Amino acid sequence: MITIDPGYVRKGKNVSLQTLYSESANDVCVECKIVRPPRSRHCYYCDRCVFRYDHHCQWINNCVGLYNNNYFFIFLFLIILLCIVAEWIAIDNFIEPNNDGFLKEENSVPAAAIILLVSSLALYPVSLLFIIQFKNYYYNQTSSERLSKGKKIRVAGCCLVNCWKMFFNKV
């Protein structure tokens, strides 16, 4: 996911900003010196414009955009699943500390407590981010569009159709 192109907008030929502003009624990206396509934004970390820009994620050190939004959604789901499995293993170790389970050491209760603490601390924010991403799929929006004050883009339609379009990059 780190190496996947999130949907960078290709830079065109080198044109002055006056020419871009005079020829286009759409948004112009001053940094990239291009006419921005609809639903795209400039990422200041990557210094490029991204199609259907959602956000720049520090976990994957990449933008989340048109081409990797689905992978990011699956990534969050798998992290939640991993946290739940780790908690289940740790709780099982508290119930029967010296069984033939995953943690086979004699004094495995402190290790299980650390695993339970870390996975519990990670589960809450990742679950919130997963819910936010699911709502974005539901309303066919990005986090950037949802949080921007100037433009409110809400693509109407059935939630299942919106999820289908977002998941298969049809928007």
Phi and psi in degrees as GROMACS dihedral restraints (atoms count N, CA, C in turn):
[ dihedral_restraints ]
;  ai    aj    ak    al  type     phi  dphi    fc
    3     4     5     6     1   -68.6    20    10
    4     5     6     7     1   -36.6    20    10
    6     7     8     9     1   -91.9    20    10
    7     8     9    10     1    -5.0    20    10
    9    10    11    12     1   -75.5    20    10
   10    11    12    13     1   132.8    20    10
   12    13    14    15     1   -67.4    20    10
   13    14    15    16     1   121.5    20    10
   15    16    17    18     1   -76.3    20    10
   16    17    18    19     1    -4.5    20    10
   18    19    20    21     1   113.5    20    10
   19    20    21    22     1    47.6    20    10
   21    22    23    24     1   -64.3    20    10
   22    23    24    25     1   137.7    20    10
   24    25    26    27     1   -79.2    20    10
   25    26    27    28     1   128.3    20    10
   27    28    29    30     1   -71.6    20    10
   28    29    30    31     1   138.7    20    10
   30    31    32    33     1   -79.2    20    10
   31    32    33    34     1   137.6    20    10
   33    34    35    36     1   -86.7    20    10
   34    35    36    37     1  -162.8    20    10
   36    37    38    39     1   -69.4    20    10
   37    38    39    40     1   158.0    20    10
   39    40    41    42     1   -71.9    20    10
   40    41    42    43     1   107.4    20    10
   42    43    44    45     1  -124.1    20    10
   43    44    45    46     1   147.7    20    10
   45    46    47    48     1   -71.7    20    10
   46    47    48    49     1   157.0    20    10
   48    49    50    51     1   -66.6    20    10
   49    50    51    52     1   -34.1    20    10
   51    52    53    54     1   -60.5    20    10
   52    53    54    55     1   -41.5    20    10
   54    55    56    57     1   -64.8    20    10
   55    56    57    58     1   -43.7    20    10
   57    58    59    60     1   -62.8    20    10
   58    59    60    61     1   -44.5    20    10
   60    61    62    63     1   -67.2    20    10
   61    62    63    64     1   -35.4    20    10
   63    64    65    66     1   -76.2    20    10
   64    65    66    67     1   -30.2    20    10
   66    67    68    69     1   -91.9    20    10
   67    68    69    70     1   -14.9    20    10
   69    70    71    72     1  -126.0    20    10
   70    71    72    73     1   139.0    20    10
   72    73    74    75     1   -94.4    20    10
   73    74    75    76     1    -9.4    20    10
   75    76    77    78     1   -82.9    20    10
   76    77    78    79     1  -179.9    20    10
   78    79    80    81     1   -67.1    20    10
   79    80    81    82     1   141.2    20    10
   81    82    83    84     1  -115.2    20    10
   82    83    84    85     1   130.6    20    10
   84    85    86    87     1   -88.9    20    10
   85    86    87    88     1   115.9    20    10
   87    88    89    90     1   -69.6    20    10
   88    89    90    91     1   -36.7    20    10
   90    91    92    93     1   -70.4    20    10
   91    92    93    94     1   -45.1    20    10
   93    94    95    96     1   -87.3    20    10
   94    95    96    97     1   -16.0    20    10
   96    97    98    99     1    57.7    20    10
   97    98    99   100     1    51.8    20    10
   99   100   101   102     1  -137.8    20    10
  100   101   102   103     1   164.5    20    10
  102   103   104   105     1   -85.3    20    10
  103   104   105   106     1   120.8    20    10
  105   106   107   108     1   -74.6    20    10
  106   107   108   109     1   129.5    20    10
  108   109   110   111     1   -67.4    20    10
  109   110   111   112     1   161.7    20    10
  111   112   113   114     1   -59.2    20    10
  112   113   114   115     1   143.6    20    10
  114   115   116   117     1    66.5    20    10
  115   116   117   118     1    19.5    20    10
  117   118   119   120     1  -111.8    20    10
  118   119   120   121     1   156.9    20    10
  120   121   122   123     1  -144.3    20    10
  121   122   123   124     1   165.0    20    10
  123   124   125   126     1   -93.0    20    10
  124   125   126   127     1   130.5    20    10
  126   127   128   129     1   -95.6    20    10
  127   128   129   130     1   122.8    20    10
  129   130   131   132     1   -79.5    20    10
  130   131   132   133     1   -16.4    20    10
  132   133   134   135     1   -78.9    20    10
  133   134   135   136     1   -44.4    20    10
  135   136   137   138     1   -88.4    20    10
  136   137   138   139     1   -15.7    20    10
  138   139   140   141     1    59.8    20    10
  139   140   141   142     1    42.4    20    10
  141   142   143   144     1  -147.6    20    10
  142   143   144   145     1   158.2    20    10
  144   145   146   147     1   -87.6    20    10
  145   146   147   148     1   144.5    20    10
  147   148   149   150     1  -127.9    20    10
  148   149   150   151     1   132.9    20    10
  150   151   152   153     1   -64.5    20    10
  151   152   153   154     1   136.6    20    10
  153   154   155   156     1    43.2    20    10
  154   155   156   157     1    56.3    20    10
  156   157   158   159     1   -65.2    20    10
  157   158   159   160     1   125.1    20    10
  159   160   161   162     1   -98.0    20    10
  160   161   162   163     1   -61.3    20    10
  162   163   164   165     1  -169.6    20    10
  163   164   165   166     1   168.1    20    10
  165   166   167   168     1   -97.2    20    10
  166   167   168   169     1   120.6    20    10
  168   169   170   171     1   -99.5    20    10
  169   170   171   172     1   124.6    20    10
  171   172   173   174     1   -73.7    20    10
  172   173   174   175     1   -23.3    20    10
  174   175   176   177     1   -66.5    20    10
  175   176   177   178     1   -41.2    20    10
  177   178   179   180     1  -102.0    20    10
  178   179   180   181     1    -2.2    20    10
  180   181   182   183     1    52.1    20    10
  181   182   183   184     1    46.4    20    10
  183   184   185   186     1  -158.1    20    10
  184   185   186   187     1   163.2    20    10
  186   187   188   189     1   -77.1    20    10
  187   188   189   190     1   153.3    20    10
  189   190   191   192     1  -105.9    20    10
  190   191   192   193     1   115.1    20    10
  192   193   194   195     1  -139.3    20    10
  193   194   195   196     1  -154.4    20    10
  195   196   197   198     1   -58.0    20    10
  196   197   198   199     1   -45.1    20    10
  198   199   200   201     1   -88.6    20    10
  199   200   201   202     1   -14.8    20    10
  201   202   203   204     1  -125.3    20    10
  202   203   204   205     1    10.0    20    10
  204   205   206   207     1   -63.7    20    10
  205   206   207   208     1   -38.6    20    10
  207   208   209   210     1   -66.9    20    10
  208   209   210   211     1   -40.8    20    10
  210   211   212   213     1   -64.2    20    10
  211   212   213   214     1   -37.0    20    10
  213   214   215   216     1   -65.5    20    10
  214   215   216   217     1   -40.5    20    10
  216   217   218   219     1   -61.8    20    10
  217   218   219   220     1   -44.8    20    10
  219   220   221   222     1   -66.6    20    10
  220   221   222   223     1   -38.2    20    10
  222   223   224   225     1   -58.3    20    10
  223   224   225   226     1   -46.0    20    10
  225   226   227   228     1   -63.8    20    10
  226   227   228   229     1   -42.1    20    10
  228   229   230   231     1   -61.0    20    10
  229   230   231   232     1   -42.6    20    10
  231   232   233   234     1   -68.3    20    10
  232   233   234   235     1   -34.2    20    10
  234   235   236   237     1   -65.5    20    10
  235   236   237   238     1   -41.6    20    10
  237   238   239   240     1   -61.8    20    10
  238   239   240   241     1   -44.0    20    10
  240   241   242   243     1   -62.4    20    10
  241   242   243   244     1   -41.9    20    10
  243   244   245   246     1   -62.8    20    10
  244   245   246   247     1   -42.0    20    10
  246   247   248   249     1   -64.0    20    10
  247   248   249   250     1   -40.6    20    10
  249   250   251   252     1   -65.6    20    10
  250   251   252   253     1   -42.8    20    10
  252   253   254   255     1   -65.2    20    10
  253   254   255   256     1   -41.6    20    10
  255   256   257   258     1   -63.4    20    10
  256   257   258   259     1   -41.2    20    10
  258   259   260   261     1   -65.4    20    10
  259   260   261   262     1   -39.5    20    10
  261   262   263   264     1   -62.7    20    10
  262   263   264   265     1   -43.1    20    10
  264   265   266   267     1   -64.8    20    10
  265   266   267   268     1   -41.8    20    10
  267   268   269   270     1   -66.7    20    10
  268   269   270   271     1   -42.3    20    10
  270   271   272   273     1   -66.1    20    10
  271   272   273   274     1   -37.9    20    10
  273   274   275   276     1   -62.0    20    10
  274   275   276   277     1   -35.9    20    10
  276   277   278   279     1   -70.2    20    10
  277   278   279   280     1   -31.3    20    10
  279   280   281   282     1   -69.4    20    10
  280   281   282   283     1   -37.3    20    10
  282   283   284   285     1   -68.9    20    10
  283   284   285   286     1   -47.4    20    10
  285   286   287   288     1  -128.4    20    10
  286   287   288   289     1    90.2    20    10
  288   289   290   291     1   -64.7    20    10
  289   290   291   292     1   -33.6    20    10
  291   292   293   294     1  -115.9    20    10
  292   293   294   295     1    47.4    20    10
  294   295   296   297     1   -94.5    20    10
  295   296   297   298     1  -172.0    20    10
  297   298   299   300     1   -90.9    20    10
  298   299   300   301     1    30.4    20    10
  300   301   302   303     1   -77.3    20    10
  301   302   303   304     1  -159.9    20    10
  303   304   305   306     1   -68.3    20    10
  304   305   306   307     1   -42.0    20    10
  306   307   308   309     1   -94.6    20    10
  307   308   309   310     1   102.4    20    10
  309   310   311   312     1   -99.9    20    10
  310   311   312   313     1     0.2    20    10
  312   313   314   315     1   -68.3    20    10
  313   314   315   316     1   158.2    20    10
  315   316   317   318     1   -66.2    20    10
  316   317   318   319     1   -41.4    20    10
  318   319   320   321     1  -111.5    20    10
  319   320   321   322     1    64.4    20    10
  321   322   323   324     1   -93.5    20    10
  322   323   324   325     1    -0.7    20    10
  324   325   326   327     1   -65.0    20    10
  325   326   327   328     1   -42.3    20    10
  327   328   329   330     1   -63.1    20    10
  328   329   330   331     1   -39.0    20    10
  330   331   332   333     1   -64.4    20    10
  331   332   333   334     1   -40.4    20    10
  333   334   335   336     1   -65.7    20    10
  334   335   336   337     1   -36.2    20    10
  336   337   338   339     1   -66.1    20    10
  337   338   339   340     1   -40.5    20    10
  339   340   341   342     1   -65.9    20    10
  340   341   342   343     1   -43.3    20    10
  342   343   344   345     1   -62.0    20    10
  343   344   345   346     1   -42.8    20    10
  345   346   347   348     1   -64.1    20    10
  346   347   348   349     1   -42.0    20    10
  348   349   350   351     1   -64.7    20    10
  349   350   351   352     1   -48.7    20    10
  351   352   353   354     1   -65.6    20    10
  352   353   354   355     1   -44.5    20    10
  354   355   356   357     1   -68.5    20    10
  355   356   357   358     1   -33.5    20    10
  357   358   359   360     1   -68.4    20    10
  358   359   360   361     1   -39.3    20    10
  360   361   362   363     1   -67.9    20    10
  361   362   363   364     1   -32.2    20    10
  363   364   365   366     1   -81.2    20    10
  364   365   366   367     1   -29.4    20    10
  366   367   368   369     1   -65.7    20    10
  367   368   369   370     1   -39.4    20    10
  369   370   371   372     1   -64.7    20    10
  370   371   372   373     1   -55.0    20    10
  372   373   374   375     1   -67.7    20    10
  373   374   375   376     1   -33.5    20    10
  375   376   377   378     1   -68.3    20    10
  376   377   378   379     1   -38.3    20    10
  378   379   380   381     1   -64.3    20    10
  379   380   381   382     1   -40.4    20    10
  381   382   383   384     1   -62.9    20    10
  382   383   384   385     1   -43.0    20    10
  384   385   386   387     1   -64.5    20    10
  385   386   387   388     1   -37.6    20    10
  387   388   389   390     1   -63.6    20    10
  388   389   390   391     1   -42.3    20    10
  390   391   392   393     1   -64.6    20    10
  391   392   393   394     1   -40.7    20    10
  393   394   395   396     1   -62.5    20    10
  394   395   396   397     1   -44.2    20    10
  396   397   398   399     1   -65.4    20    10
  397   398   399   400     1   -36.6    20    10
  399   400   401   402     1   -65.0    20    10
  400   401   402   403     1   -41.2    20    10
  402   403   404   405     1   -63.5    20    10
  403   404   405   406     1   -35.6    20    10
  405   406   407   408     1   -62.2    20    10
  406   407   408   409     1   -42.4    20    10
  408   409   410   411     1   -62.5    20    10
  409   410   411   412     1   -43.6    20    10
  411   412   413   414     1   -60.4    20    10
  412   413   414   415     1   -43.2    20    10
  414   415   416   417     1   -96.0    20    10
  415   416   417   418     1     3.1    20    10
  417   418   419   420     1    56.0    20    10
  418   419   420   421     1    51.3    20    10
  420   421   422   423     1  -130.2    20    10
  421   422   423   424     1   170.6    20    10
  423   424   425   426     1  -113.0    20    10
  424   425   426   427     1   165.4    20    10
  426   427   428   429     1   -63.8    20    10
  427   428   429   430     1   -36.8    20    10
  429   430   431   432     1   -63.4    20    10
  430   431   432   433     1   -42.6    20    10
  432   433   434   435     1   -67.7    20    10
  433   434   435   436     1   -39.0    20    10
  435   436   437   438     1   -68.0    20    10
  436   437   438   439     1   -33.9    20    10
  438   439   440   441     1   -95.8    20    10
  439   440   441   442     1    -8.1    20    10
  441   442   443   444     1   -74.3    20    10
  442   443   444   445     1   140.4    20    10
  444   445   446   447     1   -85.8    20    10
  445   446   447   448     1   -30.1    20    10
  447   448   449   450     1   -76.9    20    10
  448   449   450   451     1   -47.2    20    10
  450   451   452   453     1  -111.7    20    10
  451   452   453   454     1   133.8    20    10
  453   454   455   456     1  -117.9    20    10
  454   455   456   457     1   101.1    20    10
  456   457   458   459     1  -103.0    20    10
  457   458   459   460     1   118.4    20    10
  459   460   461   462     1  -131.8    20    10
  460   461   462   463     1   111.8    20    10
  462   463   464   465     1   -83.7    20    10
  463   464   465   466     1   116.5    20    10
  465   466   467   468     1   -74.6    20    10
  466   467   468   469     1   161.5    20    10
  468   469   470   471     1   142.7    20    10
  469   470   471   472     1   176.1    20    10
  471   472   473   474     1   -67.9    20    10
  472   473   474   475     1   142.4    20    10
  474   475   476   477     1   -63.4    20    10
  475   476   477   478     1   -36.3    20    10
  477   478   479   480     1   -67.4    20    10
  478   479   480   481     1   -38.0    20    10
  480   481   482   483     1   -66.5    20    10
  481   482   483   484     1   -41.3    20    10
  483   484   485   486     1   -61.3    20    10
  484   485   486   487     1   -44.9    20    10
  486   487   488   489     1   -62.8    20    10
  487   488   489   490     1   -41.7    20    10
  489   490   491   492     1   -61.3    20    10
  490   491   492   493     1   -46.1    20    10
  492   493   494   495     1   -65.0    20    10
  493   494   495   496     1   -43.9    20    10
  495   496   497   498     1   -67.5    20    10
  496   497   498   499     1   -41.6    20    10
  498   499   500   501     1   -71.3    20    10
  499   500   501   502     1   -31.2    20    10
  501   502   503   504     1  -106.9    20    10
  502   503   504   505     1    22.5    20    10
  504   505   506   507     1    53.6    20    10
  505   506   507   508     1    44.2    20    10
  507   508   509   510     1   -94.9    20    10
  508   509   510   511     1     3.2    20    10
